[in-house]
């Protein structure tokens, strides 16, 4: 959820919590699957490029 336009902190928090509640639950990993398998992957950078 994009809440950059809302300046009031409590209002933003309320909206974020509501959207989190509405969202579908994240899938649990199966027993035989690696622990980091559900992590978001970092795109490989070309040589000589800065990360930040």
C-alpha positions as CSV (number, residue, x, y, z in Angstrom):
1,X,0.0,0.0,0.0
2,X,1.3,3.4,-0.9
3,X,0.8,5.9,1.9
4,X,3.3,8.6,0.9
5,X,0.6,11.2,0.4
6,X,-0.8,10.9,3.9
7,X,1.2,13.1,6.3
8,X,-0.6,12.2,9.6
9,X,1.4,9.3,11.2
10,X,-1.6,7.8,13.1
11,X,-3.8,7.9,10.0
12,X,-1.1,6.2,7.9
13,X,-0.6,3.5,10.5
14,X,-4.3,2.8,10.7
15,X,-4.5,2.4,6.9
16,X,-1.4,0.2,6.8
17,X,-2.7,-2.1,9.5
18,X,-6.1,-2.4,7.8
19,X,-4.5,-3.3,4.5
20,X,-2.2,-5.8,6.2
21,X,-5.2,-7.5,7.7
22,X,-7.0,-7.6,4.3
23,X,-4.0,-9.1,2.5
24,X,-3.8,-12.8,1.8
25,X,-1.6,-14.7,4.3
26,X,1.9,-15.5,3.1
27,X,2.5,-19.2,2.3
28,X,4.3,-21.3,4.9
29,X,7.3,-23.2,3.5
30,X,7.2,-27.0,3.3
31,X,9.3,-29.1,5.6
32,X,11.8,-30.2,2.9
33,X,12.4,-26.7,1.4
34,X,15.4,-24.5,2.2
35,X,14.8,-21.8,4.8
36,X,15.6,-18.8,2.5
37,X,13.4,-20.0,-0.4
38,X,10.7,-17.5,0.3
39,X,13.0,-14.6,0.5
40,X,12.9,-11.9,-2.2
41,X,15.9,-12.3,-4.5
42,X,18.4,-9.5,-5.1
43,X,19.0,-8.8,-8.8
44,X,22.6,-9.5,-9.8
45,X,24.5,-6.3,-10.6
46,X,27.0,-6.0,-13.4
47,X,30.7,-5.6,-12.5
48,X,31.7,-2.1,-11.5
49,X,28.3,-0.9,-10.6
50,X,27.7,0.5,-7.1
51,X,25.0,-1.1,-4.9
52,X,24.0,2.2,-3.3
